[in-house]
């Protein structure tokens, strides 16, 4: 271990200092900058707490020479190595060369490129594809010393100084600096002379030289703005004042230019203020989008509000909100120590606050109001105390999120209401077009016409969504909020779904063909119940303590922790679009994961509306991502993606097997599968006939037969078989087939044309094999994808329709010999599927015996389709594994960690 002097400042210097102490090195002195406005630099403040000698010299040199008194104090520490993690002062060479091991310094670029104090800025301004940092042997301040260590990273297209610093340069820079010290301590530290080839030196970026030159391409303008974001800030004159631009992103060449024109002197064409922000244009006609603007008085606004920045009415505070405001007034006073009193007009930054104070203020708000999730930008945009409190209150009420979310709706007047449907991908908290603007048409099965164009996700969109979900899980607020607050968000989402339940049910009915009353009660109603149920579980997920046997003395504690898995992919089917989303997503979110969900390509619209409601509920960006698209492309990429750690799938057995294989080959993802079914329903002669008829019809024809647990085959005891057939045929003929939005309709259209065609072929096969077609079996002669409710009798065990699932309104009836319970059980279990099953009998002993012997994940006795959010749901055999619903569903989205401590 070495005696080290740390020369520097800032949080970066603080983290390096802490890590060096953990490594066991002796910090003989910390040399940092003097206090500013009575506030100590974080590095110096921490070292003072630790009892380390701290020196705060305003300068080390005078007229190019070391100040003798300062140099003498330094030498007295006896340092063997100087570590300069972030140093803004000029250090004399006699100090740099004094220690036995010399001096090392961190620099945020890949030297020899971008020497100088604004290296990160110039990495972005020049549009470098690679960035990184260098730890080098310190020289006289020209950044030309020998290289000890370098680490590189990709520069993302929309990176700013802040994002690349937070993502890589800060965390990896701390590690790299400590790794460099390890190499020195081990005697393995290289000294690689910097090449002159490729060397650049750029000056310090200051406000006066950050003015935008508009006579450049959109790419160059974008690089200039992001390279100066946040410090010093690229600016231009707009309406006679300096306006600084933040949050730039480059737009696709096909971006639609719609908005209110804004004249910008020197620009090739006026900017456009839209709901998305301020669109700017380069001299090549291409565009970029800026999200935030800051005026000369320090006020920052969303660029989308440029023409209405002063029109926001203040909200009246409740007594509870007034108490919160007074708490925050005290926080402001503790930060702004030079201010006598915090008035409503007190400006945070004009009163002396700096960037570190912004971080503190954001954290103080979280401690006092966990439901108010602030970003640093929120403080910059609301600089006076009154504006700050109004912003916090709006966030607590959930009003702020609604203003910020930009949705391009498709509106339709239908079902005596106006429905508003998002139709784009939902990625990282925003509705966005797919790569290349690709779309497809989603079809209304009632008449076969197109409802609207929907964005068609591409592989690159999957990568963006997964990256957003990963960042939200690892770096964002989602991973930091406590479980109870996570539950509050789920409750709020359920409340919003309930407020919009008629709209959701109408969209579901129009997009999937579900009868409206069923969509309202089941598709939407159970979805709301599911989110409320799992919201209650958020703060009840816990491990346990375990006694272990070890050699004496046995002073050991072993406990388990239930932890979220990370990024989860969810792929859902088309039969219950919203409910299948809810069954998996609610448990996934309750466990603390983030999600990328692919709805069925033919039924995407309620998932997109759900995304909007989730954003309105206040879910942080990146937690929920929705990607409509093809299974072969989007589903496959999710299965293969190395950053996805869990995949939940509901669909066919064939596709489930393929997904399972892909998940294994890619990175051994955790998988849960709810697959095909051929659920047997056994009806004994001692049943309640009226109930068996009523529930048998429901078991087959519920939701047009597009029901994963539908009774795929009915076994009826022979002495009641004919009577039972007569009764069900009478009831089927009473069913009204028609528009699913008509409240009197019993039976709507099948989900899509390909499925309708498969049902026609399925019934033709049944007839060809010798089964008796009692009724139905063909398409209804009307527009849309309607299929007649169908009944087959005399179905033998070897027939195709006895073995394979129809997934439609087809009742398959077979007789069994009176009293032969074990034989009918053998026939019922003679299938590769095991999702659900049922039995009707008044004999409780028989019911329990049959339910024990049926090899299925769910057994219904004298009822059917009675699922509940608290009861686990899932299959056996080739119907899959894993559970939806109930406490067991949480385990599908959790990992168990065992921790053993010796004390």
N, C-alpha and C positions, 0 to 999 in steps of 0.2 A: 504494500500500500504506500501511497505517496502523500507528501505534504503539498497541497494545491492552493494556489490563490485564484479565486474566481473574479474576473474583471469584466463587468458588464451590467446589464439591467434587464427589466421587463419580466413578464411571466415566463418567457422562454428561458431566460437566465435563471429564474427561480427553479424551473423544472430540472434543468441540468444540475444545478446546485444540490437539489434534493436527491437526485439519482446518484451523484458522486458520493454523497454521505451514506446512502444505502450500500454502495459498493465497499464501504469501509475506509475510504480515503479521509485524511485529516484536512479540513478546510482551515487554513491558517489565517485567512483574511478574505473578506468580500469588499471589493472596491467598486462603488457604484456612483450614480449621479446624486447631487444634492436634492433634498426635499423640494417639491414644487407646490406652492400654495399650502404649505403645512402638511403635505401628504408624502409619505415615504414611498420610494419605488418598491414594488413587490419583492424583489430579490433582497434588498436591504432589510425590509421589514421582517421577512422570514428568518434571515440570518440573525438578526437581533434577538428574536424570540428564542433561537437555539443557543444564544450566548456566544456566538461567533463574533470576532472583531469585525466591525463594519467601518469603512472609511468612505467619506463622501466628498471627494475633492472636486471642486468646480472645473479644474483643469490640471493636466500633468506637465504641459509644456508652456514655455513662454518664449516667443520669438524663435521657435524651432528647437529650443533646447529644454531638456528636462529641468523642472523646478527642483533644486537640491533637497529642500525639506520634504517634498512629496516622495521623491525617489528614495530618500533615506528611510522614511516610514515604511515604504514597501519592502525594501531589502531586509529590514529588521524582522519581517515575518518568517524568513528562512524558507520561502517557497521553493519546491523542486520542479514545479511545473505551473505555468500560467494557462488557465483555460478561459477563453474569451468567447462566451456563447452568443452574446449580442452586445456589442460595444460601440457606442457612438462617439467616444472620445479618442483623441489622438494620443497614443501611448509611446513614450520615448523608446528608442532602440535599446538603450541601456537597461530598461526594464524588461523588454521583450527577450533580450539575450541573456539576462542574468541567471535564470534558473538552470540547474544542471540539465534538465530535459527540454529547456526552451519554452516556447509559447505556441499554442494552437488556437485557431479562430474559426468560427462557423461563418460560411458565406452562402446565401440562398441562390446560387446558380451553379451551373456546371463549368467551372473555370477551365480555360481562360476566357470563356464567353461571358459577357456582361459583368465585367469588373465595375466596381463603383457601388454607391450606397443605394441605388434604386434598381437592384438586379431583378427583383421579382417583376416590377413594372415593365422592364424592358424585355423580359422573357415573353410576356404577353403582347406587348406592343409590336414586337417583331414577328409575332405569330408562330413562335417555336412549337414544334410538335412534341419535343421532349423538354422537360425541366428537371430540377433537382437541386442538390446542394453539394457543397465541398467543405470538408474540414482540411485546412492547410496550415503549414508552419508560418506563423505570422511574420510579416515584413514591415516596412515603414509606412503602411497604410495604402499601398497601391494595389493590393490583392494579387501580388505576383509571386508569393512564396511557394515553396514546393508543396505538392499535393500529398496529403496523407490518406484521405478516404473520400470517395464520392458515391452518391446514390442518386438514381434517376427515376423519373415517373413520367407517365403520359400527361400531356396538357390537354384537358378537355376543351371542346369548341367554345363553350360559354364560361370557362373558368374566369374568375376575377382574382385579384391579389388575395382577397379574403378566403375564397374557396380553396385555392391551391395551397395556401398557407395552412388552413385548418385541416385539410385532407391529408397532406403529405409533408410539407416543409416543416411544420411545427412538430407533430408527433415523431416522424421519422428522423427529423433533425436532432431532437433530444437524444433519441436512441443512438444515432450515428456519432454524436459528440462523445457520448459515454463509451461507445465501442472504440473510438479513437484513443481515448485514455487507457482502455484495456490493452490495446496494442502497444502503447508506449510503456505501460507497466510491465508487459511481457517481453519487452525488447524487440518487438516485431514490427514497429511502426515504419513504413516506407517514407522516403522523401523523393517524390517524383517531380522532376523539374517541369514547370509548365511550358508547353509548346507556345511559340508565338503565332503559329498558323491558327487561324480562326479566332484569335484574341480580339475582344472588343472592349471599349471603355465608354460608358455613357454617363452623362452628368446626372445630378440629383433632380428628380421630378418635383417641381414646385408648382404652386397654383398659377403663377404668372406664365409658365411655359407649357401649361396643360390645355391651352385653348385649342379648340377643334378646327382643323383645316378641312372645310367641307368638299374641296375639290379633289376627292379621292374616292376609291371604290368602297362599296359597302363593307367588304371584308376588312379593309384598312381602317375605316371608321370604327367598326366593331372592336378591332384589336386596340385601337387608341382609347376608346371609352372603357373597356374592361381592364386595360393595362393601367388605368388611373383610378380604378374603383377599388376601395373607397378613398384612398389617399394618393395624390392630392385632389382628385376629382376632375374629370374632363369637363370643360365648360364652353359655352358659347353665349352670344348675346341674343336674347329673345324678348321681344316687346320692350326694348330699351333697358334691360337689366341682365346681369350675369346669371345664367341658369346652369347648374351642374347636373350631369346625366349619370344615372346609375342603373345597373341591372340590364346590360345589353345582351341581346341574343340575335344571332343571324337567322333570317327567315329564308324559307325555301323560295326558289325563284317563282313558284306558282302561287305565292301568298296573295290573298285577295286584299286590295287596297280600298278599304271602306272606313270613313271617319270624317271628323271635322277638320278642315285644313288649318294649319298653323304655319304662318310665314316665319322662316328662319333666314336671316341675312347671310348670303354667301352659299346657301344650299342649292343644289341643282334643281330641286323642286320642293314645294311646301311639305312639311311633315303632316301626318294624319293622326289625330287623337281619337282612339277607339276604346272600346271596353277592355281591350287587351293591353293598352298602353299607348306610347307614342311611336308611330312608325316613321322612320327616317330613311332617306334614300341617298345612295352614293352616286357618283357621276357615271357609273355603269348601269344605272337603272335598277339595281338590286337593292333589297331593303333589309333593315335591321329594326329590332323592337327594343325600346327602352322602357323599363318598368317604373322607375322613380325619378323625381326631379327635386332639386334643392335650390331655393332662392337665396339672394344675398343676405337676407336677415336670418338665415339658418333654418328656416322652415322647410321641411321636406314633405312632399305629397306623392301619392300615386299618380303616375303620368296620365292615367286614364281620367283623372279628375282635374286636369289642367283648367278647363273652362268652367268648373263648378267647385273650385277648391274652397271658396268661402261660403258655400251655400248649405253646409251641413248644420241642421238645427240641433241645439243642445237638448239633452235628455234630462228629465226631472229625476233626481236621485231619491231612492227609498231610504228609510232610516238606516237599514243595514249597509247600504251603499255609502251613505254619508259617514258612517263609522269607518268603513274601509278607506274613504278619502282622507280622513283625519290621520289614520295610521300611515298612509303614504306621505302625508304632509310632514310627519315626523321623520320618515326615511329620507325625504328630500333634504330636510334640515341637517340630518347627520352627514349627508354627502356634501352639501353646500355650506360648509362651516363658516364661510366668510359673509354669508347673508344673514341679516338680522331676523327676518321673518319670511316665510314662504307665502306669498300672495298668489291669487289665481293667475296673475299676469307674469309671475316669475318665470324666466326662461332658463331652462336647465343648462344650456351651453354658454349663454351669455353671462351666467353666474359663476362660471369657472369649471364646469364639469368636463371631463375628458372621456376617451373611449373606454377606459377601465371602469369608470363610474357608470357607464351604460350597462356593462356586464353585471355590475353589482346591483343596479336598480332592477334589472330584469329578474335576477335571482331573488331579490327581496319581495317582488310581487308574487312570485311562485310560492314563497313561504307563507304568504298571507292569503292568497287566493289561488289555489292550485288549478281551479277551472279556467284561469286567465293565462293562457299560454302565449307569452310575448316573444317576439323576435327583436333583435337589436334595432332593426329598421323601424319598428313601431315607435321607439323612443325618438329616433331622428325625425320622424314624421309628426310628432306631437311634442313639441319642445317646451310649451308653456305648461304650467301645472294644471290649469283648467282643461286644456286639450288632452293632456295625458290622462287625467281622471275620466273624462268623457270616453276616451278610447278604451280604457280598461273596463268601464261599465258596459260599453257596447259588446265587448268580447265576452264578458261574463253572462250577458243576456243572449249571446249567440247572434247578435244583430250584425256585428262587423263582418263575419264570414260571408253573410249573404251579399253584402255590398261588394266584396272582393271577387267572388266567384263569377267567372264569365262563362255563360252557357249559350250556345247557338241552338235554340230550340226549333224543333219541328212542331207546329201547332195544328191541332185538328179539333173541330167541333163535332163531338160524337157522344152518344149516351147522355144527352142533355147536359153536357159540360164541355169546357175547353181543356183539352189535355196538352201538356207541354213536355215534349220528349227530347232529351239530349240524344245525339246520334254519333258523337265522336268517341274516340278512345279516351279513357280517364287514366292519366299517368301523372304521378307526383302532384296530386291535388289540382290538376288542370285538365280541361277537356281540350284535346288536341287532335289534329288530323293524323292519319297513318302516314308512314313514309311514302313519299311520292303522291300523296293525296288519294290513295286507292280506296275505293268504296264498293259496296255491293247493295243490292236491293233486298229488304226483308219483306216477305209476302204475307198478306192477310188471307188466312185459309178459308174465310167465309166466302170470299168471292174471287180469290186468286189474283187480286190486284196488288201492286206495290204500295207499301205503307210509306216508306221513305228510303233514302240512301243512308247506309251506315258505314262508318270507317272500317276498313278491312286491315287488321293488324298484320305487320310483316315481322320477320325475324329480328330486325333491328329495333322494332317497337317493343318486342319482348325483352330484349337486352336492356333497353331504357327503363322499362317498368321494374325489372328485377333489380337493377342498380338503385332505383329510387326506393324500393322496398328494403333493400339491404342497408342503405344509408339511414333510412328512417328507423330501422331496428337497432343499428349499431351506434349511430351518432345523434339521432334526432330526439325530440321530446318524448316520443312514444315509449322508448326504453327507460325513461327517467320518471314518468308519472307513476304515482303509487296505484296499487290495484283497485282501490276504492274509487279513485278518479277515473280509472279505465272503465269501471262499471257504470259510472255516471254518464260517460259518453255513450255507452251501449243503451242505457235507459233513454237518453235523449234521442238517439237514433230511432228507437222503437216508437217513441212519442211522435216523431216526425212522420214515420211510416203510417202511424194511425191517423194523423191529420190528413195524409194524402192517400188513404186507403181506397177511396172510390176511384181516384185517378189511377192508382197502381192496378186495381182490379180491371179497369177499362183497358189499360194498355195490355195487361196480361191476356185478357179475353180477345182483343184484336190481334195480338201477335201469335198466340198459341191456339186459339179456338176454344179455350175453356169457357164453359157457360158462366156468365157474369156472376150469378149468385154463388156458384161454387168457388169462383176466383176470389170473390170478396170474403167468403167464410174460411176457405181452406188455403188457397194459394197465398193470399195476403194475410188473412187472420192468423194462421199458424206461423207465418214468418215473423209477425210482430211478437207473438207469444215466445218464439224461440229466442229472439234477442233479449227479451225481458228475463227469460229463464237463465240464460248464460250470464247476463249482467249481474245477477245475484251470486254467481259463482266466483266472480273475479277476486274477491278478497277472502275466499275460503279454500284456495289452492294451497296445499301444505304437504310437507314431507312428514317424517317421523324420526324418533330416536330409536336406536337399535343396541341392545346389550351385546357386546362381543367378548369372546374368551381369549385372553392373552396371558402371557407369563406374568406372575406377580412382580411388583405391585401393579394391579390392574387399574391404572389411572387413564382410562381412555374414554372418549366420547365419540360415538359414531352416529351421524344423523344424515338424513336424505333431504335433498331439495328438489322441488319440481320446478323446472325452468322451461321457458319457451324455446322452441326449436330454432326459430329465425325466420327466414323467408319461406313462406308456404305457397305452393301453387294449388289452385282448386279448379277442376274442370267439371262442369255440370251439364246435365242433359236438357232436353227440350220439353219434357212432359210437365214438369212443375218448375218453370224457370226461376221464379222468385223464391219459392219454398226450398228448393235444392240449394240455392245460394245461401239462404238463411241457415239451413241445417249445418252446413260446413263452416261458413264464414263466422257465425256467431261464436262457436266453440273455439275456432282458430284465434279470433281477436280477444276473447275472454282470457285465453292462455297467455296473451301478450305478444303474439306473433304479428308479422306483417304479411300481406296477402297480394298475390297476383292471380286474378280470377279470369278464366275464359268461359263466357256463357256459350251455350249452343249457338252455332252460326245462324240457325233459323229462328231463334227467339232471343235476341239480344236486348230488347228495349226496356224491360223492367230492371235489368241489371244496370243499364245506363242511368235510369231514374234513381235507382238505389245509390249509385255513385254520387249523384247530385245531393241527395238527402244526407249521405254520410259527410260530405263536405260541409253542408249547412249545420250539421250537428257539431262540427268542430274537430273532427278527426284530423290529426296532423298530416301534412303532405307526405305522400309515399307509403302510408300505412295501408291504404286500399287502392288497388289499381285494377281496372277492368279493361280487358282486351277482346272485343268481338273479332272473330276470325275463324279460319279453318282449323280443324283438329290436326290435319296432316302437317300444318306449318306451325301454328301457335302452340297446340298441345304437344307436338313433338319437341319443339324448342324448350318448352318448360320441363319436359321429361329429361332432356339432355343437359339442361343448364347447370353448371357447376356450383352456382350460388344458391340454387333452390335446394332446401334441405328436407322438405316434406311435400308430397303430392297426394291430394285427395281427389278421387275420381268416382263419378257415377256414370254408368253407361253399359255398353255391351261387354260380354265376357271376352270376345275376340280382341277388342281394343284394350281392355283391361290387362290382358296377358302381354300385349305389345308394350304398354306403358310400364308394366312391372319389369320387363326385360330392360327397357331403356333406362329406367331409374337405377337398376342394379349396375348396369355397365358404366353409367356416367359417374356417379359418386355415391352409390349405395344409399339413395334417398330412402327415408321412411315413407311407406306407402299405405294408404287405406283404400279399399276398393269395394264399391257396392255395384254388383254386376247383374247379369240376367237372372230371370226366375221362371219357374214353371210350377207355381204354388198349388198344391193339392188341397181341395176342400172336400171333406168326407161328411156325407149327410146320412145319418142313421134313421131307421124307420120310427124310432121313439122320439124324434125331434119335435119341436114346436113348428108345425108345417108353415104357418103364416110367417113366422120369423125367418125360417130357413129360406122361404121364397124371397122375402123382402131383402134379407141380407145377402142371399146368393146373387140376386140381381146387382146389388151394390158391389159385391166382390168382383164381378166381371165387368160391369158397364160404368162404374165410377170413373169420371174424367175421361169418358169415351173409350175406356179400356186402356188408356195410355197411363198405366199405373204399375210401378215396378212390382208391387205385391199383389197384383190382380190374381184372382183364382184362375190359374191357367188350365186347370182340369178339375171337374166335379165328379166325384164318385158317389152315386146315389144307390142306396140299398134297393134291391130289385123289387121288393114288395110295395114300394112307394114310388118307384121310378116313373111310371107312366103318369101317375097323378102329378108328380113334381114337374114333369115336362109340360104337361097341359097348363099348369098354373103359370110357369115362367113365360111360356109363349103368349098367353093372354096378356100378361103385364108388359111384355116387350112391344106388343102391337099397340099398346096405349101410349108409348113414348112419342113425344113430339120432337121431331127433328127440325132444326131451324137455326136462325140467327142467334148466336150465343149471347148477344146483348138483350134479346127479348126475354123478359122475366119468366115467361111461360115455357121457354124451351127446356127440354130435358136432355137433349143430345146434340152437341155441336159438331163442327167439322173436325176431321183428323188434322193433325198438326201441320203436315206438309205433303206435297204431291208425291214424293218418292215413297213416303210411308203408306199413303193410300194405295199406290200401285202394288206394294208388297202385300197388303191385306187382301187385295183382289186375287193375287197369285196364291196366297196362303189358302184361301177358301177353295179355289179351283183345285189345288192339290188334295184337299180333304175330300172333295167330291170324287176325284179321280181314284183315290185309294179305297173308296167304298163306304165312307161315312155318310150318314143321312143328314142332308141339309134341310132342317125343318123350316127355317125362315132366314131372310137376309142373304148375305153372301155377295152383295154387289154394291157398286157405287150408286149413290142417289142421283137421279137425273135432275140436276140443278147446278148452277154455278158453284164453284168452291170444291172443297175436298171432303164431301160428306160420304159416309159409308153406313149402310144399314146395319143396325144391331142384328147379330147373327147367332143362331143356335144350331149346333151339330149334336146328333145322338148316334148311338151304335159305333162309338169310337173305340177301336181296338188298340191295345198297348203298343203294337209295332208301327202304327201309323205316324206319319210326319207330324200331324197336328196334335197327336198325343204326346209327342216328345219335345217339339219346339214351341217357343213362346210366340204368340201372335202380336202382343203389345197393342191390342186393339179390342173392339167390342165384339168378341167372339167367345161364346160359351161352349165349352167342350164337355159333353156329358157321357159318362160310362156307368154301366151297372156293376154292382158286386153282389155276391151271394149273401142271402140273409144270414146273419149271425157269424159270418166269417171275418172277424175283426183282424186277425193276424194277416190274412191274405190281402185284405184291402190296404193294410199298412205296408206290406211288402211292395204292392203296386205303387202306392203313393210315394214311397221312398226310392223307387227305381228310376231316379233321375239324377243328373249331374248337378242340378241346382238345389239350393236349400235356403231360399230367402224367407218365405213365409208359408203358412199352412193354416188350416182351420178344421173344426169339427163341430157338428150340431148333434146334440143328444141331450135327453133329460137325465140320463144315468151319470151321476157325478163320478162314480168309479171308472166307468168306461171313458169318460172325458179325460180324467187324469191319466189313465193308462195310455190312451192314444196320444195325448200331448207329450207324454214322456218319450214315446217311441218315434214320433215324427221328427225327422232329422232336418230341422229348419230353425233359423234364427229367431223367428217369431211364430207363435202358435195362438190363434184366436179360438176361443171356445164360446159357442153360441153368440158370436158377434163376428164382425169383420171390418177391416180398415180402421180400427180404433187405435191409431197411433197417438202418442202424447209426447210433449217436449221433454218430459222427465223420464221416459222409458227408452232404454237403449234400442237401437235399430241397426240391424246388419245381418249378413247371411253366412251360411256355411258352404262348404264345397266350392263349386265353381260360381257360386253367387258372391264370392269375395270374402274379405275379412276386414276387421275393424268396425267401429261403431259410430253412427251418428246419434245425436240426442242423448240426454241423460248425462250423469256424471262421467260415465265411461267414455263419452265422446271427447272430453277434455284430455284424456290420456293419449288420444291420437295426435295431439298437438303439443305435448309436453315431453321433456326428457328428464330422467331421474339421475341425479348426481349424488353419490355417496361421499361423505366427508368424515375422515377419522382424525381426531385430535388427541394427542397425548399431553396431559397436563400435570 
